[in-house]
Amino acid sequence: MSGLGLGLALGLVFGLVVALIAYKAGLRYVFGVICAAVRGRLPWRPAAFCRWACDAGLLRVAGATYQFRYGELRRWLTGPDRSRP
């Protein structure tokens, strides 16, 4: 029975540690999105925007990431002069 008790105790501690790390990562994400949205660098709902951009054909999903479909669009968005289309 001591092995079962030890296993349960270690499982509980491990679960709490993982939950705390995940909670902190979620808070960092929310804080980062808020800061970037207030500065005008990201939309308020970036995941919804990425889904819309995929539906519009501007982005594609590659595994767990989004990629630009067109290099010209990427260069225009990242370039210093955004006044020209």
C-alpha positions in Angstrom: 0.0 0.0 0.0 2.9 2.4 0.6 3.8 2.2 -3.2 0.2 3.1 -4.1 0.2 6.0 -1.7 3.5 7.3 -3.0 2.4 6.9 -6.6 -0.8 8.9 -5.9 1.1 11.6 -4.0 3.7 12.0 -6.8 1.0 12.0 -9.4 -0.9 14.7 -7.6 2.3 16.8 -7.2 3.2 16.3 -10.9 -0.3 17.2 -12.0 -0.3 20.4 -9.9 3.1 21.5 -11.3 2.0 20.9 -14.9 -1.3 22.8 -14.3 0.6 25.7 -12.8 3.0 25.9 -15.7 0.1 25.7 -18.2 -1.7 28.4 -16.3 1.3 30.7 -16.4 1.8 30.2 -20.1 -1.9 31.1 -20.7 -1.5 34.3 -18.7 1.6 35.2 -20.7 -0.3 34.6 -24.0 -3.2 36.8 -22.9 -1.0 39.5 -21.6 1.1 39.5 -24.8 -2.0 39.7 -27.0 -3.4 42.6 -25.0 -0.2 44.5 -25.2 0.2 43.9 -28.9 -3.4 44.8 -29.7 -3.3 48.0 -27.7 -0.2 49.0 -29.7 -2.0 48.1 -33.0 0.5 45.3 -33.9 -2.1 42.4 -33.6 -5.8 42.1 -33.9 -7.7 41.5 -30.6 -8.5 37.9 -31.6 -5.4 36.6 -33.5 -6.7 33.0 -33.8 -9.9 34.1 -35.4 -8.0 36.4 -37.7 -5.7 33.5 -38.8 -8.7 31.3 -39.5 -10.2 34.1 -41.6 -6.9 34.6 -43.5 -6.8 30.9 -44.3 -10.4 31.0 -45.6 -9.5 34.1 -47.7 -6.5 32.3 -49.1 -3.8 34.6 -47.6 -2.4 32.0 -45.1 -2.0 28.2 -45.1 -1.7 25.8 -42.2 1.6 23.9 -42.1 1.5 21.6 -39.0 1.0 23.8 -36.0 2.0 27.0 -37.7 0.5 29.4 -40.3 2.5 30.4 -43.4 1.9 33.1 -45.9 0.8 31.8 -49.3 2.4 34.7 -51.2 6.0 35.9 -50.6 5.1 39.3 -52.0 2.5 39.8 -49.3 5.0 38.8 -46.6 7.6 41.2 -47.9 5.0 44.0 -48.1 3.9 43.4 -44.5 7.4 43.2 -43.1 9.0 45.9 -45.2 9.8 49.4 -44.0 7.6 51.1 -46.5 4.0 49.9 -46.4 2.5 52.7 -48.4 2.8 50.8 -51.7 0.6 47.8 -52.5 
